[in-house]
Amino acid sequence: MITSVVLSLTMLLLSAGALYAIYSSQSLARRPPLRDAAIGTALGITVALLIETHGLTELVAPLVAKSGPLVLAGYLGGPIGTAAAAVFALGARVWMGGPVMAEGLLLIAGLLLTGLAIRALAPPRDWPRVPLRHLALLLIGFAFVQSIVPMLPRVSAAIGALGSPVVILPGILLGGAISIVLTWALNEIARRTAHGLTEKDELLARMGIILPHAGVGTFRYYGESNTYHVDEGFMRLYGLSRPPGPIDYATFDALVHPDDRARMARAKDEAEAGSTARDQIDIRAIRSDGTPLEIRLNWVVFREAPDGPVEMVGVHRDLTDIRRAQQALDKAEQRSSTIAANLPGVVVQLLIDKDGSRRLTYIGPKCLEVWGYPAEEVMADNSLIRSGQPPEDVERFVADMRAALVRGAPIRSRIPVTDRIGTTRWMEFYGSGTPLPEGGHQVDGIFIDVSAEVAARAEADHNLELAHSAQRNEAIGKLTGGVAHDFNNILAVILGNLELLREDISSADRLSLIDAAIEASQRGAQLTRAMLAFARKSRLDPEVVDLNDIARQSDNWMRRALPTSVSVETSLLGGLWPVLADPATLESALLNLIVNARDAMRGKGSLTIETANVRIDQSYIDARNEEIAPGRYVMLAVSDTGTGIAPEDLPHIFEPFYSTKPPASGSGLGLSMVMGFVRQSGGTVQVYSEPGTGTTFKLYFPAADGAPMQPAAPAPVADETPPTGKRLLLAEDESGVNDVLLSILTRAGYEVTATATGDAALAAFLEEPEAFDVVLTDIVMPGALQGTGLARALRARRPDLPIVFLSGYASEATVHGNGLHADDIRLMKPVPRDELLAAVERAMAQGATPG
């Protein structure tokens, strides 16, 4: 029995060796049918040898031993392996001359079919590995077959000859199970051993194929002989033509770049000295054909014996392509950085997740210039670029970006950006979005500084507004001029006739009515003058004046315009520069401001009048968009502690007919007149107001350089003595005005020759050139000769002829070379009787004075 067990184990070990050989064969691995046949053959021969060794008389041991090979032959070999095992198990038996019994055939077929059935029912996933659950199924199938065979007569007799079936049968089942488990274990050993060897061989084979062509070479350095043992990859790497094998260090050293040889030698010496067990170094090398290389050496230092020589094993890797690619990438990044640094804005890239969250993945170097933070800080904390922005601006920008992404359109949005020190500039974002596979978008774009464009646009809008204002003023001026000419003629007729009537009426009631009508006519004339002042067409008689004197003189009538509950203070600068201005119009402008201050203070408060010398430079002009020249100016300021002006009203206060007062409380022309007068005088007006606190109006007049101030001339007074023998030539096209003037002058004692045109006046003059003492002419008349043309024609014959001009508005006499003299008297219609007579007398007096 012991001999049978030993022989059975020997046969099983031989089968394990055969299986190892089969599993290790790469040729069989590529031919599965042939491999299955080899497995069946090996296990079938094992079974045949077991049967031959024992014979049928010693039936128990063969039955026990052959169970494992037969079951595994069916499972591992499949149908081909099963057939091969059956053929070799029985064929070997026949070839050896042994008996072939039906019971043996049945048993062999049952065990082979058991393995084949388990394979079919539960195909192996990791062949030739037999999982434990499949091993359990094989044991169950074996038990079933083994329980049937002992029922056969000859098998049952053989078992009875050995002893009690109750003892023998369990032993057979146990032995068979042991055989199956033992065969399974030997198969696992063969499989694992063959698998490891195969993987190693495959790895070595792959490395042998790949390394010589992968820019990698291996070496082993023997310090005792100072030689390298290198492989084919090393030789290929450096372009050496000799076969792999030993080379001396000098051969390798000659391949190292001259500038790196000393460093390489130090690294080798340190390794040989044992200061490091493993190391790495990057060197430059030169192939045998002169091609430059970038090499990385990695090695491990070891000694096979503690006191043995130093050895190193390592690899040389060719990094030339990688370094070139890195250099190209560095150059590309440098070019990109240079471009980004020179772009007029900041390049950005951000990711928008599908949940709407945003994060920057790149921001250009100009981030510091725009936001005041380095790019590194912004990348670490994206909120920095939003820290100075109003939330509504950020929300609008994000909304624009999301809307463009939804439409698949380019992104464009303008946003004001405030840096960390509070400087604000306008940035225009141009970008596009790319959908991401996981949802969301990648947005690439650039913030471009468009502050100059925005400033230019604002300047253009301002200039456009100025142009519109100028056009509006010009239109108002033209309209006012036409209206003033006709309206003043009408007022002249009304006023003249009223004054004539007043001389003939003695009834107090009637005189009161006439005086009221005269006052209304004068108010109408004042309204026309205010409109002309806004249009800068008012007649001005500028003089060199001291604004301090104007402010002091105004104190008399100012007290009458202000209630006692309003206190008045003055702050007048000593040494004030003189200005060139019309005193009467200046007093009228000052009165307008004082009345407005009174209304704003509602009868209670403090009013301050201040003067100062100022110098206005270009920066001041640019900051306030003024239309004046830089230079010296004198400021006259009127300040009140009233209700102030609302911010929405402030831009409109100088527009004609614009008023915030209740209806019937003002014409809306007061401030328009002030602005028109000051600008016509070469200056400007600035307003500073705070609602609830008060308002300051500052009037700036150009300083009169070197012009001496003259004392104000006393107002002319009409001479009550009737002139005798004085002849006056009158030219006035308006018949009503002509009649009124004729009546006033005739009643005053003048002998008047009245004409309706300049041509008629010239004809009358030519009839008696020396007969006329003075000429009174309108400026605008029908016919070939206007008033100025008439004056030129008359003075061509009598240069000293005194002429008094009448005009509906001042610009009627502003044409250069128009025949006016500097001392000519010009009167604005309507002209009161006393002023008219005084002007005529003054003209005659000037004509009588020797030139």
Summary of the structure (lengths in Angstrom):
residues: 851
radius of gyration: 61.5
end to end distance: 171.8
largest distance: 191.0
contacts: 2662
relative contact order: 0.04
helix: 54%
strand: 19%
